């Protein structure tokens, strides 16, 4: 939780947590000074994001990059 608060204080707009063991992705977006879960995916489930860039990917793809 310390990292979340430090990143929020620094104005970091997105925070990604990638777990290669599952595999999974959780993307948090900074909204009004706090991080809120924007998208999450496990395995072959696709997530689509439009900020800071438009991208669609799966946790499986990210882990194999």
Helices and strands as residue ranges (DSSP letters): H 2-9, E 14-19, E 24-31, E 34-42, E 46-49, E 55-58, H 59-64
